[in-house]
Amino acid sequence: MTLALALCGWLFPAAASAPSLLLWEFLPDPSQVDDARGEWIEIHNPASQAVPLKGWSFATGSSAAVPFDTGLVVPPSGYVTIARTDSPDNGGVHPSQVVASGWSLPNSAGSLRLFAPGNVLTDSVLWGTGWPLRSGQSLERVSGACAGSDASCWGASLTAFGLGDRGTPGQINSLDTARSDSDGAVVALDSSGSALVARAWNRGLRDWHARSVRWELPTGNREVPLDCRSGDTCSVALDLPALRVPDRARVRFRLPADLRPVDDTMGIWLFQAPGAVRLSEIQASSVQGQPEWIELSQGIASAFDLTGWSLGDTTTRYEFAAGSQLPASGYLVAASNCAQLKAAWKLPSMPCVQLKSWPRLSQTEDLLVLRDAEGHVRDRIRWSSSFWGSWPAGRSRERRSRDLPTQQADNWMASPDPLGATPGWGASVPSGWSPPGETRLEFSLGQKLFAPDDAVLPQALEVRVRAPQGAHLTISVYDLDRHRIRTLWQGPPPVGGSASWDGKTGSGRPAAMGTYLVLLEAAMPDGSSQVRKDWAVLGRRL
C-alpha cells in the first residue's frame, strides 16, 4: 500500500502551487477623468523570481474572467498595471496592458479576483461599507501579510500622479509597511506666500529625532531641524522673505549621523512649477529636407544647465551634451542635425543642440520622455494617430499651454503658423488660459453687428474668452424665444482664446436676421459656476 502510494506520487506528482501574485492597488473612482477612462488595477509580485502571466486572468463583480496578455511578465518585486486606455486622457497612468471592456470598479462596493492558470483563485478583494473609499484616491494594500478582503489591510493613497489623482500605479505604494525602520516619504512640496512648504510621512517604526531637512534651491542649500513621531505626517516650512519662491526646488529629509549608513535620504521631490522645463513642440516628420527636432521651454528668468538630462523612451536615453543651456524664459531645440535645421530656416542664431544620438520619432505612435541628470522623469508625452489623428503634413505639433498637463490631448495642436512650425521662438497662437494664479473669467464680443454675406461688415461674430486653468466652457447662441440654436464651443478655452459664429444654426442652415444672445457658461476649477452674456445682431444683404 505504501509502495503503491509512493508510485502514484511519482507517476502523478502533486500540482505545483501557483506563484504568489497579489492584488496590490486599484482606483475605482478617479476624480480628474471619467471612470470609464481612469480606472486601473495593479498586480504585485513579492517574490524574487519573475512571473509570466500567460494563463492568468482577473475578474470584477459577476463579469467573466479577462485574460492577461500572454507575453506580459511581472518582474521580481515588481508590478503590472491594467487600465482601460493608454491615451493621454486616462488620468496619467501608463499601463502594462490595456483592457478596454469586460471589467469595471464600482465606486462604493465591488469585488476583484485574481486567477492563476487553470482558473485557480489566488487573491480577491471585496470592498464596501467601512472601507477608506475617497474620490480621486486609489486603494493601496498596506501589506501582503493580511487578507485582501480585510478593510484594515487597505488605505487611501497619499501620493499624487498624472493629472492630480492620488495613487502609485506601477510603483511602490505610499502606504507600504514592509519597509525599514528608518524609512519615510515626501508626500507634498508646495509654495505658500513667500515660503516653501514640505510634508513628509514618517512611516517607519521609530521617531525621527535630530533629523534635518535639506532644501536644495537655485540660490544654494539650506538645512533646518526636524522632529517627527513615527506614523505622523509633519510639515516643514522654509520662509524666503527676501526671495521670490523659486520655480524649481528639491527637498531631502535626512537621517541623523548614527543612522546615515542605513539610508541617507527620506525622499526627493521636484517642484513642477509653471517655470519648470517642459516639452513644447515636436516635429516628427521630415519637411523639405529638414531633420526631426524637439523643442523644450522654461519660464525661469535664468539660463538652465541641461548637462546630464536626456530625451528618449522608457528604456533608451539620448543625453544632452555637457554645457547645453536652455535660455532664460526661453526655448531650446534639440535636433539630429542643427546645422541643417538652421540652414533650412535661415536662422543661424536658432538656439539648437545636437544630442549624442537621436531618438528617431514616429508619426503614427511614439513615446517621448524627458529625464533630468538623476534619471527622474520630468515630462513625457505619448501620441497616437488614434487620438491625435494623422500627423499634419509639413507641420509640427505645438503645445497650447505650459500650465496644462503634457499628456492632455487637447493641449497639443497642429502648428497654425504660416511656416508650419516655430522652432526656438515659442507657440504661434496664445492659449485661452489666464496666467497662473489668475481667477477671473473674461468674456467679450467683437463687432456686434455682422453679416455673413456682406463685403463691409464682419462676416462672423468673434467671441473672446480667457478662463482660469482647469475651467470647462460652453458657448451657446440663443434666439429671443430662448431657444438654443447653436453650441459654438464646449471644453477648455479654444486655441487663441476665441471662437466664432458664422450665422448658421446647429443644422447648418442660415439663421434669420435679428438679435441673438451669446451665453458663456463656465464650470470653474473651484467647483463653482459662472455665466456671462451679451447681445449681437445678425444682418443679411437685402
DOTIRO-905827 format. One line per 4 residues: for each residue x, y negated, z of C-alpha. Coordinates in pm, whole numbers, plus 50000, padded with zeros to 5 digits. Each point is the difference from the previous one (the first is absolute). Example, Ala and Ser with C-alpha at 12.3 -4.5 7.8 and 13.67 -1.06 7.14 Angstrom:
2
51230:50450:50780  50137:49656:49934;
This chain:
542
50000:50000:50000  50278:49763:50095  50187:50095:49686  49690:49944:49784;
49948:49655:50143  50364:49921:49947  49977:50117:49641  49687:49793:49947;
50180:49700:50138  50287:50062:49767  49783:50068:49697  49752:49717:50072;
50182:49727:50195  49791:49745:50189  49938:49678:49809  50244:49724:50089;
49847:49712:50191  49937:49686:49800  50248:49710:50039  49894:49748:50261;
49870:49700:49807  49789:49746:50189  49734:49744:49919  50194:49700:50123;
49826:49677:49903  49697:49878:49803  49823:49672:49921  49620:50042:49992;
49901:49632:49998  50234:49765:49810  49916:49633:50047  50199:49846:49715;
49851:50210:49718  49695:50220:49945  49994:50343:50164  49981:50164:49658;
50342:49852:49915  50176:49964:50334  49949:50329:50188  50304:50227:50041;
50122:50307:50188  50351:50086:50119  50139:50353:50055  50311:50052:50219;
50255:50279:49998  50167:50015:50345  50225:50291:49899  50361:49990:49881;
49913:50177:49673  49814:49854:49702  49650:50136:49937  49870:50033:49639;
49629:49919:49983  49920:50248:49724  49682:50180:50112  49929:49750:50280;
49680:49793:50007  49800:49757:50214  49631:49926:50048  49784:49730:50159;
49652:50052:50144  49806:50266:49813  50183:49940:49670  50188:50278:49825;
50373:50029:50057  50222:49784:49778  50334:50155:49892  50330:49819:50027;
50220:49959:49693  50190:50323:49942  50333:49817:49981  49950:49791:50313;
50241:50073:50288  49995:49867:50357  50365:49930:50094  50144:50104:50337;
49867:49769:50273  49828:49814:49718  49661:49897:49867  49775:50006:49695;
49713:49760:49950  49676:50058:49808  49803:49701:49871  49715:49933:49759;
50207:49787:49762  50354:49871:49959  49889:49672:49841  50109:49674:50169;
49648:49943:50137  50013:50303:50233  50112:49792:50299  50373:50058:49961;
50043:50376:50053  50237:50186:49767  49861:50354:49988  50182:50324:49933;
49687:50127:49823  49686:49831:49867  49666:50178:50049  49728:49771:49865;
49694:50198:50111  49881:50301:50200  50078:49855:50344  49910:49706:50222;
50071:49879:50354  49685:49875:50181  50059:49695:50217  49822:50107:50320;
50006:50383:50004  50144:50267:49773  50229:50297:49962  50321:50086:49819;
50151:50347:49952  50334:50130:49872  50030:50347:49840  50310:50210:49932;
50015:50237:49700  49724:50262:50020  49758:49740:50141  50149:50035:50350;
49894:49712:50227  50314:49857:50163  49882:49667:50139  49680:49799:50034;
49873:49665:50129  49646:49922:50110  49955:49632:50088  49705:49805:50132;
49874:49834:50321  50279:49922:50244  50272:49982:49735  50212:49682:49956;
49834:49910:49669  50075:49647:49878  49943:49845:49662  50328:49943:49819;
50204:50230:50225  50096:50358:49925  49975:50277:50258  50346:50128:50091;
50071:50328:50173  50193:49939:50317  50159:50345:50020  49994:50334:49824;
49974:50173:50338  49631:49912:50046  49698:50121:49806  49902:49806:49690;
49638:49963:50115  50096:49862:50342  49916:49628:50003  50281:49932:50250;
50245:50131:49738  49927:49706:49767  50039:49624:50013  49953:49695:49775;
50315:49907:49810  50191:49686:50100  50208:49945:49686  49880:49794:49704;
50056:50119:49642  49904:49899:49646  49726:49737:49984  49961:49972:50378;
49835:50313:50138  50188:50188:50270  50153:50341:49943  50325:50178:49918;
49930:50204:49683  50302:50215:49920  50194:49875:50303  50041:50082:50368;
49689:49909:50199  50008:49689:50214  49849:50204:50287  50224:50305:49966;
50103:50114:50351  50259:50253:49886  50274:49742:50043  50305:49943:50217;
49958:49822:50331  50178:49698:49859  49777:49949:49700  49781:49707:49909;
49859:49811:49707  49950:49647:49880  49631:49982:49916  49968:49637:49892;
50207:49694:49914  49824:49673:49930  50026:49625:50042  49801:49783:50238;
50050:49626:49973  50374:49940:50029  50072:50345:50146  50063:50351:49878;
49808:50264:50193  50088:50370:50001  49803:50284:50159  50167:50330:50085;
49849:50319:50137  50203:50193:50254  49878:50348:49917  50280:50170:50196;
50007:50164:50342  50186:49734:50194  49969:49627:50051  50212:49768:49794;
50213:49805:50249  50294:49777:49910  49928:50039:49632  50028:49713:49758;
49823:49881:49688  50235:49894:49723  49856:49748:49755  50182:49992:49666;
49925:49672:49823  50144:49816:49699  50148:49751:50247  50164:50263:50219;
49923:50268:50257  49846:49952:50345  49936:50241:50286  49741:49978:50278;
49942:50245:50292  49717:50251:50003  49826:50195:50277  49723:50232:49883;
49840:50292:50185  49956:50339:49839  49686:50017:49791  49951:49623:49991;
49996:49768:49701  50204:49690:50076  50019:49667:49822  50313:49792:49969;
50000:49646:49862  50292:49801:49865  49924:49629:49998  50166:49800:49726;
49906:49640:50082  50279:49851:49792  49953:50228:49700  49721:50096:49772;
49897:50363:50032  50222:50189:49755  49854:50176:49700  50207:50308:50071;
50098:50156:50332  50084:50335:50154  49964:50110:50359  50177:50284:50182;
49898:50130:50341  50328:50124:50148  50078:50249:50274  50226:49917:50297;
50363:50105:49984  49952:50326:50190  49747:50129:49743  50150:49846:49689;
50162:50327:49881  49649:50150:49981  49840:49742:49775  50095:49638:49962;
49696:49876:49811  49640:50010:50110  49864:49880:49670  50055:49774:49703;
49743:49791:49818  50044:49751:49718  49752:49715:50021  49848:49972:49653;
49906:49633:50001  49890:49814:49687  50363:49901:49942  50134:50355:49985;
50143:50160:49685  49734:50131:49762  49966:50167:49660  49847:49727:49784;
50013:50097:49630  50072:50314:49798  50080:50049:49632  49985:50372:49924;
49984:49964:49622  50277:49900:49763  49899:49683:49816  50186:49897:49683;
50319:50165:50115  49981:49866:50357  50095:50238:50283  49766:50102:50281;
50014:49783:50309  49860:49954:50353  49957:49666:50176  50031:49942:50378;
49889:49688:50187  50028:49853:50348  49860:49698:50185  50289:49931:50238;
50183:49672:49971  50345:50160:49981  50160:50247:49762  49972:50365:50100;
50279:50254:49960  49876:50321:49834  50323:50193:50054  49909:50363:50065;
49636:49957:49896  49868:50229:49730  49721:50065:49751  49884:50350:49912;
49735:50258:50079  49950:50241:50290  50331:50182:49946  50227:49793:49773;
50147:49662:50092  50173:49749:49773  50196:49753:50211  50051:49629:49950;
50365:49904:49963  50176:49849:50299  49938:49627:50022  49671:50000:49806;
49810:49689:50113  49625:49936:49987  49973:49619:49965  49834:49794:50275;
49621:50002:49957  50064:50139:49655  50022:50294:49764  50259:50253:49890;
49977:50233:49700  50153:50346:50012  50057:50132:49648  50175:50281:49820;
50188:49741:49790  50004:49637:50122  50200:49866:49705  49750:50145:49754;
49702:49867:50200  50145:49647:50031  50080:49990:49631  49651:50116:49903;
49841:49727:50214  50272:49741:49921  50037:49938:50372  50367:50030:50096;
49917:49873:50352  49739:50272:50070  50070:50149:50349  50070:50361:49901;
50196:50294:50141  50073:50342:49856  49951:50302:50223  50276:50261:50014;
49763:50219:49796  49648:49939:49875  49669:50158:50120  49842:50073:49664;
49637:49877:50018  49694:50174:49857  49707:49801:49859  49755:50281:50073;
50067:50085:50365  50288:49921:50232  50104:49917:50355  50236:49716:50091;
50144:49972:50352  50205:49712:50144  50224:50096:50294  50224:49792:50225;
50362:50076:50083  49895:50240:50278  49773:50198:49770  49670:49866:50137;
49721:49950:49745  49927:49627:49967  49761:50004:49704  49862:50256:49756;
49756:50024:49712  49855:50302:49824  49828:49937:49669  49801:50224:49771;
49805:49948:49681  49700:50154:50182  49955:49685:50209  50220:49741:49826;
49899:50090:49648  50252:50010:49718  50316:49792:50045  49936:49668:49824;
50187:49997:49670  50284:49751:50010  49913:49876:50349  50119:50048:50357;
49792:50072:50309  49996:49699:50235  49914:49999:50368  49709:49764:50070;
50084:49922:50363  50297:50077:50224  49766:50005:50299  49775:50282:49878;
50107:50366:50034  50230:50114:49721  49798:50320:49952  49673:49812:49943;
49923:50059:49632  49826:49666:49939  50307:49819:50137  50175:50073:49668;
49911:49866:49658  50129:50004:49645  50205:49682:49964  49783:49728:49839;
50307:49792:49919  50025:49919:49626  50348:50156:50002  49868:50322:50155;
50200:49983:50324  50171:49766:50246  50332:50164:50097  50172:49800:50272;
49759:49706:50025  49686:50130:50175  49640:50078:49923  49847:49827:49699;
49657:49954:50163  49946:49916:50369  49770:50222:50202  49673:49885:50151;
50117:50074:50354  50051:49716:50245  50349:49958:50150  50080:50229:50297;
49827:49880:50315  49743:49791:49811  49641:50092:50095  49796:49759:49786;
49777:50113:49717  50018:49764:49701  49738:49982:49724  49940:49753:49719;
49864:49979:49646  50164:49846:49695  49794:49767:49781  49644:50090:50100;
49843:49925:49662  50111:50252:49740  49872:50136:49670  50137:50322:49844;
49919:49886:49644  50116:49638:50030  50324:49861:49859  50026:49715:50255;
49879:50140:50333  50183:50287:50176  49881:50331:49857  50018:50181:50335;
49953:49912:50366  50315:50037:50209  49960:50120:50361  50306:49936:50219;
50060:50189:50325  50269:50050:50264  49948:50239:50288  50192:50133:50303;
50195:50318:49950  49773:50303:50027  49675:49824:49906  49750:50166:49764;
49809:49768:49767  49680:50020:49797  49927:49719:49752  49648:50000:49853;
49778:49778:49785  49629:49947:50087  49721:49824:49812  49752:49762:50167;
49766:50291:50076  50277:50152:50213  50056:50286:49758  50361:50109:49972;
50077:50003:49631  50374:50073:50007  50271:50119:50241  50321:49830:49891;
50244:50162:50244  50024:50255:50280  50314:50084:50195  50311:49806:50107;
50045:49652:49850  50040:50015:49621  50343:49953:49849  50082:49632:49985;
49725:49922:50252  49730:49940:49741  49712:50177:49828  49783:49873:49715;
49643:50026:49877  49938:50000:49624  49627:49926:50035  49887:50360:49948;
49789:50225:50221  50113:50333:50137  49853:50172:49695  50206:49784:49765;
49716:49778:49879  50032:49620:49993  49840:49842:50307  49742:49728:49951;
50093:49634:50028  49956:49864:50349  50140:49968:50351  50163:50296:50173;
50132:50074:50348  50350:50143:50033  50032:50188:50330  50323:50118:50165;
49959:50263:50275  50314:50089:50195  50062:50285:50245  50283:49852:50207;
50290:50196:50155  49870:49933:50354  49668:50171:49920  49800:49681:49953;
49812:49895:49687  50009:49663:49827  49798:49854:49713  50076:49714:49760;
49774:49872:49719  49971:49733:49734  49786:49913:49697  50090:50003:49632;
49811:49910:49684  50006:50221:49691  49936:49814:49676  49943:50110:49642;
50054:49827:49665  49660:49885:49869;
